[in-house]
Amino acid sequence: MEPPPHDLRTDSGGDRFPVSGPRPMLSWKLPPGWSGQEGYELRARIDGAGRPPAGASSSRHLFVEWPWRPLRSGEEVTWGVRVRAAGRVSGWSAWHAFEAGLWDEDWSARWISPHEDAVPDPGTRPAYVLTGRFEVRREVARARLYSTALGVYEAFVNGERAGTAELAPGSTSYAHTLYAQAADVAASLRPGTNLLEVILSDGWYRGRTGPWRTPATWGTTTAARLELHLRYTDGTAETIRTGSDWTFRTGDITRADLMDGQTTDRTAAPTGERPVRIDAVIAPPIGWSPAPPVRRIEQIAPRSVTRLPGGAHIADFGQNASGWITLRDPGPAGTRTVIDHGEHLDTDGDLTTTHLDSMRPGEPPFRFVQRDEVIASGEPGEVFEPRHTVHGFRYARLTRGGAPLDPSALTMQVVHTDLRRTATFACSDPDLDRLHAAADWSFRGNAVDVPTDCPTRERAGWTGDYQVFAPTAARLYDVAGFSRKWLRSVRDDQLDDGRIANIAPDPARRKVHRDDPLADGITGSAGWGDAIVLVPWVMYETYGDHAVLAENWDAMVRWVEWALTTARTARHPSRIERSAQPLPHEEFIWDGSFHWGEWLEPKKRAADGSLIDPIQADPRAWYLADKGEVGTAYLFRSVQTLAAIAGVLGRSGDAGRYSAIAEQVRAAWRSEFCDPQGRITPDTQAAHVRALAFGLVPTHLRARAADRLVALIAEAGGHLGTGFLSTADLLPVLADTGHADTAYALLHQRTSPSWLGMLDRGATTIWEDWDGVDADGTATASLNHYSKGAVVGFLHTHTLGLRQAPGSVAWESFTVAPAVDPSLTWARGTFESPQGTITVGWRIEDGDLAITVDVPPGSAAEVRFPDGTTLRGGPGSLSDRRPLPG
């Protein structure tokens, strides 16, 4: 019998089991040895009843449309598939199971909220305990708890926690989107009276946010909504719902803020139970997330615990990460333990967080704090674990009034979205392996339900950060559902005029709160708003998901049309000074609105050696600087990408129109920023990288532009000079234009600014500033900012040499072409592509380059050796060796 397809999945998230929408998309991988598929047949059982088989003559095996009727709330589904090609018919796959969610129109529970007679200030509010009781009088066959909240919640049945998801229901644009969770709680039920409890705190909904800890503006009242659906063995059913019979009280969590921290007082007397408020909130429709949940991913024991002279203890966990500390010994009754979290120690070995203080020009700093506290009850087996907050930290300072501390009682819980790892990398240079690990950890620490800039100071879903890192993220992890979930927030928070908010979800709700001229004036930046175009395109190219393009199409068009209109109607003062009337090409120069620009290029130094922050030094000059080169370059790339997306979606008219506009924008860029000799203005590394990476430079001038980029690097003493937007493309551009030696020299550079310079100064994640920790050990800005970690994409695409072939979708074809450097003797890695596992390894032996590649079913590979010879094939194994030139 022919082997079956495998790795069946749907486009849905879920905790312990997938939970889909009414029409899930189905995917599978082809049987071993198959080069393709000509057709498929699907079978399914819905609530135990078989469905008529469905099939099609199609090569498509990724994101196949649901062929049967739309699913109803709560239905249990198992499905399987077999495929055919070239006269062969595979065996049937193993059954894959998932469930339908509870659709919004089928919810019958009421929203319940605690009464707050005097609402405490943000950051000081307690978590509330909402309680309901119900009877179980028959044997239960099935029990599903459907739950959600406006705020962060945990649900318990008879004291046992429902599910494993943390920080539910997650970070969304709560004015538009709310997700629910489903849990199997049958094992927690017992005959007779049962207790259903919810612990509810502010979370992302109304907690403090951003660098100045401003309250989120989604709503003023937290609320929860739960339904427990019971099916008995005698065939009857019952639903337990939140409603007026529920009560609330305060518990032992006396303070719970997602950013500031949590206080648990085990000696506090709970308030008496009072009736809840009913339907005191206006909530959006309830849906089901396509993303995996946030979970406790792993545990890290402290590398060391040191007692300071004043009696506090410093725990070093050896790794900067996101999460919290589990303390298994809170001490004798009444012991107060204060836990401060941070990324850095001062020269005395004490925790310091001053580098995370927020600064506005001319204002005193806003002090950064991440603090948990527990007052012990003294009961045997007591454990403190603050699950209503999350922190970014490597170090913790524990102060407990002289009470002893057992280091073995401390554990860091690493908490982030449970993304499936899809890539591995290793090479002969341990420094590059360390760099890969640091970038990987940096992304993990910033993947707490949405992609954030840092897990400390801001913890905000900056669009620019993910626009830069998305291609690398899609290599390291399966981020399909994670990205689709975040893009929903990007669309939700898009302004009516088409601008994309800098942050999504946007807790300040710039879409409706337009009364802050400064905030309004910095919305709509090139490289940030362009995430709405680039990220869906990366998801489509990587995973073959057409739906991610279709559902974002309108938002993409609105963004691009706003940018085109702004380019046509607004001019930078420098161009007005040059010519009162716009030159013809200026219609497509995007320079008359705010841009963040390259952002965080290496800082210049003053005469005394101190770093000069251009914003702090002269904020007005920085704000008004001409960033038209950045804006026009991104306008070209987004319009060009939009044309390609239109082609994929069958919108031929749009494809033709935007293709023509893209060429007009490119011509305008060349007129304004590139002279006939190939000199690019501004004469910076970033501008040259962008011009080469985006295809803006005429073909006959590319070599000249690349040579100038190399010269600029030499003039900088062999250092990079790129910032936020172009660093990810720096090394690939150098290697692809024949300067791999310069790329590797930058990669191995150890003095600042450089990646290995970060590692040499103790980094375990990527820094926001190139000079994140200076030679004296003083830290500046965030020490966990993943953007510049996009460099490790180069390790996969060029050092390992594994790249998807141009024009290929979902890795149906790929190229292996290592950029070999004398500093390396071998590299190996894997990628779990949508087609299957790709394995690549190369080694230099006796002057030869030996390459081995495993090609999965459904893929074809081309191996390119430095001497120009090629090897093609797949699926199966490819291997050969060729002499290295020279």
C-alpha positions, 0 to 999 in steps of 0.5 A, a space after each residue: 500500500 502507498 504511504 499516506 499523507 501526514 501532518 494534517 492541520 487546520 488554520 486554527 489555534 487552541 489550547 489542548 485541542 484546535 478550535 476552528 471557525 465555521 469553515 476551517 482551511 485544511 492542509 497536509 503534507 504529501 507522502 514520502 517520495 511523492 513529487 506532487 499531487 494531482 488530486 485528493 479525496 477528503 473524508 470526515 466525521 462530524 459529531 460522529 456522523 460520516 460526511 459524503 467524501 469530497 475531493 478535487 483534481 488539484 495540486 493544492 494541499 495547503 489551505 484547502 477550502 472546507 468542502 462541507 456545510 459550515 460547522 455548527 457551534 461545538 461540533 467535534 470533527 475528525 477528518 482524513 485525506 488521501 491523494 493521487 498522482 501519476 496513477 498512484 493512490 496513497 493510503 488514507 491518512 490518520 484521522 485529525 481531530 478538532 472542534 468548532 468554537 461557540 459562535 457569537 450568536 449562540 452565546 447565551 451567557 451574560 457578561 458579569 463584572 465586579 462592582 467597584 464603588 471607588 475604582 482604584 488607580 491603574 496599576 493598583 487594582 486588585 484581581 477579582 474572584 467571580 464565583 458560580 455554583 452548579 449541580 451535577 446529578 448524572 454521569 458526564 460524557 463531555 464537558 466544554 468550558 467556553 470562556 472569555 473576558 475583558 481583562 486577563 482571566 483564569 478559570 477554575 473548576 473545583 479548584 482545578 485550572 481550566 486549560 494551560 493558556 496564560 494571559 487569556 484572552 490575549 492582546 487584541 484591539 478590544 473595541 473590535 475583536 475578542 477571542 474566547 478559549 475552550 477547555 475540556 473540564 470533564 475530569 474536574 467535575 464531581 457529583 453534587 455541587 461544583 464550584 466555577 471560579 474566575 480570577 479577573 484582572 485588568 490585563 491589556 484591556 484597562 491596565 497600564 501600557 507603554 513607556 509612560 504607563 498610560 491606561 489602556 482606553 478599551 474600557 473602564 469595567 472588566 468583565 467575564 463571560 463563561 458557558 459550561 456545556 455538559 453532555 450526559 451519558 443518557 443523551 441529555 445536555 445542560 448549559 451552565 452560564 454566567 449570570 445574575 446568580 454569580 457573585 464576586 469578591 476580592 481575593 489574595 491578589 491585591 494588585 495586578 497589572 500586566 506591566 507593573 507587577 502583581 502583589 499577592 497577600 496570603 494573609 488578606 481577608 477576602 471581602 464578602 461575596 456580593 452580586 455581580 453586575 450584569 451586562 455593564 460592558 459593550 463587547 465586540 463579537 466573540 471569535 476564535 484565534 488562529 494563533 497558538 496560546 501563550 504558555 509557560 514554555 520552559 523553566 530556568 533555574 538561577 545560575 547564581 544567587 548572590 546576597 548583597 551587603 544590605 541583605 537583598 539577594 540577586 538571582 541571575 538566570 543567565 538568560 534575558 527572557 519574558 516570564 515570571 518567577 515561581 517562588 516555592 518558599 515564600 517564608 514564614 507567615 507574614 514574610 513580605 518578599 519583594 521581587 524586582 526584575 530587570 536586564 542589567 546589573 550595575 558595577 556593584 552587582 545590584 539590579 539597575 533599571 535606569 536604562 529603561 526609564 522613559 525620557 521626553 525632551 525637557 522632562 524628568 525621566 519616568 521611572 521604570 519598575 517591574 515589581 512583584 510582591 508576596 506576603 506569605 501565609 506560612 502554610 505548608 507547600 505554599 507557592 507564589 506564581 504571579 500569573 496576572 503579569 509578565 516581565 522581561 528580565 534576566 536578573 531579579 532582586 529579592 528583598 525579604 526583611 532578612 528572611 533566608 532564601 533557598 536558591 533552589 526555591 526559585 525558578 524562572 518561568 519562560 512565558 510566551 506564545 507557544 510557537 512551533 520551531 521550524 528551523 535549526 542552525 549550527 556552524 563551525 564558528 561558536 560565536 555565530 551560534 551564540 548570535 543565532 541563539 541571542 536573536 532567537 531568544 530576543 524574538 521569543 521574549 517579544 512574542 507574547 501573544 503579539 509581536 512587541 518591541 521589548 518585553 520591558 519598557 514599552 511592550 508594544 506591538 510596533 508595526 515597524 519591528 515586525 515588518 523588519 523581522 517577519 521574514 526571519 520569524 517565518 524561518 525560525 518558527 511557524 508564525 502563520 496564525 500568530 501573524 494573522 492574529 496580529 494583522 487583525 489588530 493592525 486592520 482594526 486600528 487603521 485610521 479612517 484616512 488609511 494610515 496604519 497606527 504605529 502600534 497594534 493593538 493600539 491601546 491609545 486608540 488613535 483611530 478615535 482619539 485624535 485630540 493629541 496633535 503630536 501623536 496624530 502627527 507621528 502616525 503613518 510612517 514609512 517602514 512602519 505602516 508598510 507592515 500591512 503590505 509586507 507581512 501578509 506577503 511574507 506569510 503568503 510566500 512562506 505558507 501559501 495562504 491566499 486568505 491572508 492576502 484577501 483579508 488584508 487587501 482592503 487595508 493594504 489598498 487604503 494604506 497605499 492610496 493614502 501614501 500616494 495621495 500624501 506624496 502627491 499633495 505634501 512636500 518637504 520644506 527643502 523641496 519647496 525652497 528648491 522650487 516653488 512649483 513641484 518638479 514633475 517627478 515630485 508627485 511620487 516623492 513621499 516626503 511631506 509627512 512624518 517618517 521615523 526614518 532609518 531610526 537608531 543608526 549608530 550614534 555619533 560621539 561628542 568630543 568627550 566620547 559620550 554618545 549623542 542622541 539626535 532626538 534629545 539633542 535637537 528634537 525639532 531638527 530630527 522631526 523636520 529632517 528630510 526623510 523622503 528617501 526612506 518614504 519613497 523607497 518604501 512607497 515603491 516597494 509597497 506599491 510593487 508588492 501590492 501589484 503582485 498581490 493583486 495578481 495572486 488574487 486575480 485582480 488583473 486591473 489592479 495589478 496593471 495599475 499598481 505595476 505602472 504606478 510602481 514604475 513611476 515611483 521608481 523613476 521618481 526615486 531615481 530622479 531625486 536620489 540617484 544621479 546618472 553616475 550612480 551616486 545615491 543621496 543621502 550618501 549613507 550605508 542605509 540608503 545604499 542598502 535600501 536602494 539595492 535591496 528594493 531594486 531601485 538602482 538601475 541594473 547597470 549602476 548596481 555594481 557602482 552602488 555596491 562598491 560605494 556601500 563597501 567604501 562607506 563601511 571602510 570609511 567607518 573603520 569596518 563597521 556597519 552604519 545601518 539602523 532599524 530598517 536596513 540592517 536586516 538587508 545589509 549582509 544579504 545585499 553585500 553577499 548578493 553583489 559580490 562582497 561576501 567577504 565584507 559581509 562576513 567581516 561585519 558579522 565577525 566585527 567585535 568592536 561597537 557597533 557590531 553584533 558580536 560586540 553585544 555578545 562580548 559585553 554579556 548580551 543574551 538577547 539583541 539590544 535596541 541601541 548598538 551601544 546598549 552597554 558601554 565599555 564601562 558597563 553602563 546600559 542604555 535603552 532596551 537590552 531585548 529588542 529583536 529588530 537588529 537580530 534579523 541578521 540571523 536570517 543571513 545565517 540561514 539564507 547565505 551561510 547555510 545557503 537555503 533560500 526559497 526560489 524566486 517566484 516559488 510559494 510555500 517552498 515548492 522549490 528552493 535553492 541551496 547556494 552557500 556563501 562560503 567564507 574562510 572563517 567557516 569550515 562547515 554549516 548545517 541546518 533544517 527547515 520544516 517547510 510547508 512541504 516537509 523537512 529540508 535538511 542542508 549540510 556543507 563542509 569544506 574538505 581537502 579544498 572541496 565543498 561538499 553539500 548534502 540536501 534532503 528534499 521533502 515531497 512536493 519540493 524541488 531543489 537546485 544546489 549551486 556551487 561556487 564554481 558555477 556548477 549546479 545540481 537539481 533534483 527532488 524529492 529525496 537526497 542530493 549530494 555532491 562535492 566541487 573544488 572551491 575556486 582559488 
